[in-house]
């Protein structure tokens, strides 16, 4: 952790919150939610704003809400 308390120093971050259930979605989408650290409606994670994270967010954008930090 950085001195200012942020988990990702020198990087912008995004808050990702799951807003829809993964029931009935494709197995790949469920796996992507798990990789993002989500699994329940209402669960949030603060993640670094990197291209690989943005790709995962794009894949499951219909199940999540993204807010820049």
N, C-alpha and C positions, 0 to 999 in steps of 0.2 A: 504494500500500500504506500501511496505517496504521502508526503508530510501534510498535505492539505486534506487528507482523508479520502481522496478519490481512488477508486480501484484501478483506473486506467489513466495514468498521468500523460500529459501531452497529447491526448486524443479526445475528440468529441464523442459524446455518448448518446444513445437513444434509449428511451424507456419503452419496452415491449410488454403489452398486456394482452392476455388471451381473453377474447370476448365471446367466442362461440365454441361449442363443443366439437371435439374431433370425432365423435361417434358418426359413423357413416362415411367418413372421409377416407381417402386412399391411404394405404399403409405408409407410403413415402411421406405423405403430409404429416401423419402422426409421428413418424420418426424425426421429421424436421422440427416439430414442436418440442419433442424431447431434447433434441440437440440444442435448441434455444433455451432450455431450462424451464419450459412450460409444461403443463399437463392438466391444469384445472382452469375452469373459467374464473377470471378475476386475479389469477396469479400474474405478477409482474417481475421483470428482470431488467436491470440496467446493463446494457451491452455496449461494447465499443462500436463506433460507426465505421466499419471496415467493409470492403467489397464483398467478402465471403459472408458476412452477417447480412448485408443488404440483399444478397442473392437468396438466402434462406427466408428473409422477411418477405421478399417478392413472391416466393413459392406458396406461402401460407397467408397471404395478405387478406384473404377473405375470412380468416379465423382470428386475426389479431388487430390490435390498434397500436400505432407507433407515435410517440411524442418525442421530439428532440429535447435534449437536456442542455 
